[in-house]
Amino acid sequence: MNLLNKLRAKDEEAYKYLVDKYKDTFYCMSRNYLYNDEDIKDCVQEIFMKIYDRVDQYSSDKGDLSSWIIILAKNHIVDYYRKISKFRSIVSYDDNIVMNQREIPQDNKALSLIDELKEYLGEADFEVLVYRIETKLSYTDMGKVLGISRPKAKEKYNEVYQKAQVFINEKEMK
């Protein structure tokens, strides 16, 4: 029985596999929009619940399963961001609370570097790196997610990868 059939049968082991495979990817994708760990964790959990609830709606004419999962996750993250943004615009905060600031420990250089790279590349280009490196999407699937052809997806990834290399080299020289 393949993964899709196991997911549709609500097989617990298949869902554990899915969580192990995608949890870090969804976390990285969520960090592009959400700025505190609690929102990110809630959003990622909701993505897995949505996959569980909607796996029967998947059909191969929507692309392969991994592309469908990534698109579903991306759409949910954007919806979640809109939902919390609307909520936060209604609620008043004390002057000492600064919203939309990442809660990154000062000693966590890796997360700071990732944030700097994201700022350097811009959100759209950073997502291209995440799709290829973190989710290991093929160029074909990446093209489907981005709405471009396979050759354009490969070209875009190579362009972004080169920009990231420039950033890393600049950081190493400092």
KOLTORVO-619482 format. One line per 4 residues: for each residue x, y, z of N, C-alpha, C. Coordinates in steps of 0.05 Angstrom, whole numbers. Layout:
<sites>
X:Y:Z:X:Y:Z:X:Y:Z  ...;
</sites>
This chain:
<sites>
17:-23:0:0:0:0:18:25:0  13:43:-18:30:67:-20:21:88:1  37:109:4:33:129:24:5:142:22  -3:149:-2:-29:162:-5:-52:144:5;
-51:119:-2:-72:100:7:-71:97:37  -47:96:49:-45:94:78:-56:119:91  -50:143:80:-61:167:91:-91:168:89  -101:159:67:-131:159:64:-144:139:83;
-129:118:90:-139:98:109:-135:107:138  -124:131:141:-118:143:167:-98:126:183  -79:115:169:-58:98:181:-40:116:199  -38:109:224:-23:126:243:7:127:236;
18:105:227:47:105:219:52:122:195  33:123:176:36:140:153:36:170:161  19:177:180:19:204:190:44:211:205  54:193:221:80:197:235:102:202:214;
102:187:193:122:190:172:119:218:159  94:226:154:88:252:142:98:275:160  92:272:185:101:293:205:132:294:205  145:272:207:174:271:207:186:283:181;
173:278:159:183:287:133:179:317:130  157:328:139:150:356:132:151:376:155  154:367:180:152:386:202:172:409:200  197:403:194:217:424:191:212:442:167;
203:430:146:196:446:122:174:466:128  152:456:141:130:474:148:139:495:168  156:488:186:166:507:205:181:530:190  199:522:172:213:543:156:195:559:140;
176:547:127:157:562:110:141:581:128  132:572:151:117:589:169:133:613:179  158:609:184:175:631:193:177:654:173  170:648:148:169:670:128:147:690:133;
126:681:148:103:698:152:98:704:182  104:685:199:97:687:227:122:692:243  119:707:265:142:716:279:146:707:307  128:691:317:134:680:344:129:650:343;
143:636:360:143:607:360:116:595:365  100:607:382:73:596:388:56:596:363  56:619:349:40:620:324:50:600:304  76:598:301:88:579:282:80:550:289;
82:543:314:75:516:323:45:510:318  29:530:325:0:526:320:-6:523:291  6:539:275:1:538:246:10:511:234  33:502:242:44:476:232:25:454:240;
16:454:265:-2:434:274:-28:434:258  -38:458:252:-63:461:236:-59:450:208  -35:454:197:-29:444:170:-32:413:170  -20:400:190:-22:371:191:-51:362:194;
-66:376:210:-95:370:214:-110:373:187  -103:394:173:-116:400:147:-109:377:127  -84:369:127:-77:346:109:-93:322:116  -95:316:142:-110:293:152:-139:294:142;
-151:318:145:-179:322:138:-184:322:108  -165:331:93:-169:335:64:-155:316:45  -141:296:56:-126:278:38:-144:264:18  -169:260:24:-188:248:5:-194:266:-19;
-189:292:-16:-193:311:-38:-171:312:-58  -148:300:-51:-125:299:-69:-131:282:-93  -123:291:-117:-123:274:-141:-98:280:-156  -88:261:-171:-63:263:-185:-63:285:-206;
-86:294:-215:-87:316:-235:-79:343:-222  -76:343:-195:-67:367:-181:-37:367:-177  -23:348:-190:6:345:-187:11:322:-168  36:318:-162:42:295:-144:35:303:-115;
34:283:-98:25:287:-70:42:308:-56  68:307:-59:85:326:-44:79:355:-53  74:360:-79:67:386:-88:41:396:-76  21:378:-76:-5:384:-65:-2:392:-35;
15:377:-20:19:382:8:32:409:12  52:415:-4:66:441:-1:47:464:-8  32:461:-29:13:483:-36:-8:486:-14  -18:464:-4:-38:466:18:-25:480:42;
-1:473:49:13:486:71:17:515:66  27:522:43:31:551:36:5:567:38  -16:556:28:-42:570:29:-51:573:58  -47:552:74:-56:554:102:-39:574:117;
-14:575:112:4:594:126:-5:623:119  -11:628:94:-20:655:86:-47:662:100  -65:642:100:-91:647:113:-87:651:143  -69:636:156:-64:639:184:-52:666:190;
-34:675:173:-22:702:176:-43:723:175  -61:721:155:-83:741:152:-101:741:177  -107:717:187:-124:714:210:-112:728:235  -86:722:240:-74:734:264:-69:763:260;
-63:772:236:-59:800:231:-84:816:236  -107:805:227:-132:819:232:-138:820:262  -133:798:276:-138:797:304:-120:817:319  -95:817:312:-76:835:325:-81:865:320;
-93:870:297:-99:898:291:-122:908:308  -139:890:319:-161:897:335:-153:900:364  -135:884:373:-127:883:401:-106:905:407  -108:918:429:-89:939:437:-66:925:453;
-42:935:449:-19:924:464:-6:946:480  7:938:501:23:956:517:46:967:499  56:990:506:78:1002:490:103:985:491  107:970:512:131:954:513:131:928:498;
108:922:486:106:897:470:110:905:441  128:894:428:133:900:400:125:875:383  103:878:368:94:856:352:111:854:326  109:831:314:123:825:290:154:826:293;
163:821:317:191:818:322:196:789:329  215:777:316:221:749:321:232:745:349  224:724:361:234:718:388:258:700:386  280:712:378:305:697:373:324:702:396;
333:681:409:352:686:430:377:699:419  389:717:434:412:732:425:435:714:417  438:691:429:461:673:423:456:654:400  433:656:388:427:637:366:435:649:339;
460:646:333:471:658:308:460:646:283  454:620:284:443:607:260:417:619:252  398:622:271:372:634:264:376:663:255  394:678:267:399:705:259:409:706:230;
427:687:224:438:686:197:417:679:176  399:661:184:377:654:166:359:678:161  353:693:182:337:717:179:351:738:162  377:740:165:392:759:148:392:750:119;
395:724:114:394:714:87:366:719:75  345:714:90:318:719:81:314:749:73  325:766:90:323:795:84:338:802:59  362:790:57:380:796:34:367:786:8;
355:762:8:343:751:-16:315:762:-22  300:768:-1:272:774:-4:256:749:0  231:752:9:215:729:16:211:709:-8  205:719:-31:200:701:-54:224:684:-61;
247:697:-62:272:682:-68:279:663:-46  275:671:-21:281:654:1:264:628:0  239:632:-7:221:609:-10:231:589:-31  242:600:-52:253:582:-73:275:564:-61;
292:575:-44:312:559:-31:299:538:-13  279:546:2:266:527:20:253:505:4  240:511:-18:227:490:-34:247:470:-43  270:479:-52:289:461:-64:307:447:-43;
317:462:-24:336:451:-5:322:437:18  302:449:30:289:438:53:269:417:46  251:423:27:230:404:19:239:385:-2  262:391:-15:273:374:-35:254:369:-59;
239:391:-65:221:389:-88:237:387:-114  227:372:-132:239:370:-159:234:397:-173  249:402:-194:244:427:-209:216:427:-221  207:404:-229:180:402:-240:159:410:-219;
162:399:-195:143:405:-174:146:434:-164  171:443:-163:176:471:-155:162:490:-175  164:483:-201:151:499:-222:121:500:-218  109:477:-210:80:476:-205:73:495:-182;
88:493:-161:83:510:-137:86:540:-144  106:546:-160:111:574:-167:95:584:-191  83:565:-205:68:572:-229:85:579:-253  108:565:-255:126:569:-278:134:542:-289;
148:543:-312:156:517:-324:180:505:-309  185:480:-314:208:466:-301:234:480:-307  240:487:-333:265:501:-338:268:528:-324  245:542:-323:245:568:-309:250:564:-279;
238:543:-268:242:537:-239:272:531:-233  284:515:-251:312:509:-247:329:534:-250  323:550:-270:337:576:-274:334:594:-249  310:596:-239:305:613:-216:320:602:-191;
320:576:-187:334:565:-164:364:571:-167  376:567:-190:404:572:-194:411:601:-190  394:619:-198:398:648:-194:397:654:-164  378:644:-150:375:649:-122:399:636:-106;
406:612:-114:428:598:-101:454:615:-104  459:626:-128:482:643:-132:482:668:-114  458:680:-111:455:703:-94:461:695:-65  451:672:-57:456:663:-29:486:658:-25;
499:647:-45:528:642:-43:543:668:-39  535:689:-54:548:715:-51:544:725:-22  520:723:-12:515:731:16:532:716:36  534:690:32:550:673:50:580:681:48;
589:685:24:617:693:21:623:720:34  604:738:31:608:765:44:609:762:74  592:744:85:591:740:114:617:727:124  628:709:108:653:696:116:677:715:116;
676:735:99:698:754:97:698:774:120  675:777:134:674:796:156:686:785:181;
</sites>
